[in-house]
Amino acid sequence: MRTLICGSMAYDTIMVFPDHFKNHILSEKIHILNVAFLVPEMRREFGGCAGNIAYNLKLLGGEPVIMATVGDDFGQYTERLRQQAIDTRHIRHIEGSYTAQAFITTDLDDNQITAFHPGAMGQAHENTVGDAKDIKLGIVAPDGRQGMVDHARQFREAGIPFIFDPGQGLPMFNGEELLQFVQQADYLACNDYEAQLLQERTGQTLEGLAKQVQALVVTLGAKGSRIYARGEVHDIPPAKPAEIVDPTGCGDAYRAGLMFGMLKGMDWPTCGRLAGLLGALKIARQGGQNHRFDYAEIAQRFKAEYGYAL
């Protein structure tokens, strides 16, 4: 079943500074900061919320359709998506722009200095949900501001159930705007920090917000997740990762598992457990798209982890 994923496509350039920022940044001189860090270790990862979600859905056997805007430098990413047989027909090239990208420098204390260039993502509103056909479920993930607004409204008008996943885009919206998203959406997903910010901005409790959607999903990191649905609260235990390497993209992996379970008609506790298992598999590898699995492996791991079959 085809799933429309509206969100960002991005490159993540990660550099490791083999020292500590605090040794080179003088607090009393912060007002005239001028520093340079030698970073002998660097890697470039394929990322973006839409790309990460689609990657995981495809591994599960789903049919993800990406709707995003990208720049002149997207060729390498396009080739990767085609190799994975992920539908790219609704990825729009914005000439004269760069694909969204983050430049992240990390020191030995895991402190990070990040610069993010939105690039073509700012033109996300040039895509229209109605251009994608035979869609059973959608998601509005972090993207250009106007694109998120338009795509939520278009999903609603088309009668296509969708998840509103504000993520890093949440600070772009005030309380009234966020409430409008919630009222349009069928499902709402956020992490615990975003859930707190959502309550502060809207003036509503999670229980109050949950009454306005079919389900509200809150991920809790190493503590698992919590799903509010039809007046019930399901506490989802965490899956055990083989090791903890890199949390980048774990939330996107979780959302892919959640959406796959929803499309397959699984109950909420099972959806949450499947989603958490994908997050645990992802955290054991660097980057958002370097882990591998297939459905048979997931089903085996699921039974071993939770004691019952998918």
N, C-alpha and C positions, 0 to 999 in steps of 0.2 A: 504494500500500500504506500502510495507516494506521500511524502512528508515535505512540506515547504519550510525551508529554514531561512528566515530573513535575519541577517546579521553581518558582522564584519568578516572580511578576509584580510589577513595581515601576515607580515613577516616579523619575526622576533629575532633581533640580533643581540646575542647575550655574550658579554665580555667579562672575564674574571680578572680582577685586580689582586695579585698575590701578596696583599698587605692589608692594612686596616685604614679606612678613610680617616679615622680619628688621628692617625699619626701625621696626616698631611693637611688637615683642615684646622686652622687656628680659630677657635671660637671668638677671640677678641678681634679677629680680622674678617669676620663673616660678611661685613658690609662692603668689603672690597675683594670679594672672593675671586681668585684667578688661579685655578689649579689644573694640572694635566696628569692623567694616570696612564702609565704604561701597562697595556693589557695583552700579554703574550698569548693568552688563551681566548679564542673567540669561536662561536658557532652561530649558524643561522638556521632558524627553525621555521617550519610552516605553521601558521597559527590563525588567529581570528576565531571568534565564537562560532560563526557559521561553518568554517572549515573544520574545526575540531568536532563539532556535533555531527556533521555529515560523515566524517572519517569513522567515528565509532558506530554510527547507525549502519554504515555499509558493512563493517566487519560483522555485525550481528545478522546481516542478511536483509536489512531494510532497503528502502528506495528513497534516499534523500535527494531533494532538489534544492540547490543553493540559489538564493536570490541575494545578490550583492553587487557592489560597484568596486572596480579595481583600476589600477593605473597601467602605464606603459611597460612597467617592469614585471608584469604578472606571468610572462611566458613560461617560466620554470614551474610555477605553481599549476598552471593550466595543464601542462604535460603530466604532472603528478596525479591530478584529478582524473584525467583521461585513462591513465594506467589503472586506476582503481575503479573505473567505470562509474564514476559519480557524474550525475547530470550537471552540465555546465551551461546549458543554453540560456539561463536567466542570470548569468554573471555578466554584467555590463561593463565594457571598457570605456573609461573616461579619458579621452585623449589629452595629452599634455599634463597628466597628473601622475603621482606615485601611488602605488598601493599603500594602504595604511601600514605603518610599521612602528615597532617599539625598539628603542636602543637602550639596553639594560646593562649597567655595570654593577657587578656584585663584588664585595670584598670578602675577606676571610671570616668575618662575623656574620655573613649573609645579609648585611645591609645592602640596599640597592639604591642606585640613582638612575631614574628612568626618564627618557624623553620620548614622547609619543607624537607621531605625525599622522593625523587622520587622513590626509590625502583624499583619494577618490571616495572614501567612505562618506564624506560630507555631501555627496550627490546621491545617496541611497534612495531618496524620494523619486528619482527618475525611473525607478522600477515600480511596477504595479502588480499587486497580488493576482489580479484577474488574468494576467498573461499566462500564468501557470495553470495547467488543466489537470483534472482528476486528482485533486489534492484532498486527502482525508483528514489531515491534521497539520497545523502550522505552529510556528514559534516566532515571536518577535524578540530577538536577542539584541544585545548592545550593538548600536549602529549609529549612523548619522541621526541627529535629533529629529529632523522633519521626516526622515524615512521611517523612524519608529512610530511617529504619530500617524502618518499616512497608512502604513501597513496594518496597524491595529484596527483602524477604521475600515480598511478594505476587507480584512478578514471578517469583521463583524457584518458588514454589508453583504458579503458573499455567503454568509451562513456557514463558514468553515471554522470549526472549533480550533482555538489556538491557546498557547501558553504565552503569558507575558513574563519575560525574564529580563528585568531592568539592568541587573548586573552593574558594571562600571558606569553605565549610562544613567543610573538613578539620580546622581546629583544635578543632571541637566534639567530636571523637572521639579516644579513646585507641588505642593500638596494637592491642589485642585486638579492639576494635570495628571498626577499619579492616580487619583481616584477615578478619573475618566478612563484611564487604561484598565484599571481593575474592573470597572463596570462593563467594559467592552469584552474583556477576556473571559474565557471559560476556565482557565487555570492560571495560577500565579506561582512562580518559583523564585527563590532568593536564598542567599546564605544568611547566617545568623546576624552578621553585621548589617547587611542590607535590610533585613527584617526590622532591626531596631531603627534604622534611618527612615524606613517606610512608615513606621508607626509615628515617629516624631513629626514627619512632614504632613501626614494625613490627619493626625490627631485621632486615629483609630487603633484599636488593639488588633492583634493577629486574629483573635476569635471573631471580631467584627468584620475584618477583611475577608476571612474565610467564608462567612455567610453570603458573600457577594459572588463567589465563584464555586465551581464544582469541587475544586480542591486547591489548597494552598500548601506548597511544599517548601520546607525550610531545611537546608543542609546545615549540619553542625560540625563539620570537619571530622576529627577523629572520634567524635561521639555519635556519629551516624546521621540520622535525619529524622524529621518529624513531619507527618502529613495530616493536615486537617481536611476531612472530607465527610460531607453529609452528617455533620454534627458529631463525628467521631474523631479521635486523635490517635494516630498510629505512630508509635515510637519505633523507629527502624534501627536495629543494631548495626554497628559498623562491620564491614568485612575486614578481614585481616590481610594487610599487604605483605608481600614477601619481604620488602624493604621500603624505606621511605627515602626517595631520591629527589623528586621534584613535584610540587603540587600544581605546577602550571597545567591548566587544561582539565583538572580533575572535575570541576563543576560542569564543564561541557560534556565530559564522558558520562557523568551522572545523568544529565538531561537526555542524552541519547538513549541510555538504558530505560529511563522513565518513559520516554515517548514510544519506544519499541514495546514495552510492556502494555502501555495504554492501547496501542493499535492491536495488540494480540488479545485484548480483553482480560488481562490479568487483574487480580484484585490489588488494592493499594499496598498492602503489606508486601506482596510479591514484587510489584513494580518498584517499590523503594529498595528492596533487597537486591534486585537485579541492577538497579542504578548504582547502588553503593558498591557492588562487586566490580563494576566497570571503573569506578573511581579508584578502587584499591589496585586494580591492574595497572592503571595509568600512572599512579604515583610512584611506582617502582621503576619508571623509565624517565629519562630526561625529555623535555619538550612535550608538546601536546599531541603529537601524532607519530611517535616512535614505538609504541606498544603494538603487539599483534595478538590476535585470537580469532577463533571462528565460533559459530554458535554451538557446535558440539562440545568444544572445550569449555565454553561458558556454562552450558548445562551441567557438565560434569563438576565443574568448580562450585556451581550453585548448590548442587545436592550435597557435596562434601562440606560446604560452609554452613548451610542452613538446615540440612537434614530432610529435605523433601525435594521432589523433582519440579522443574519448571513446567 
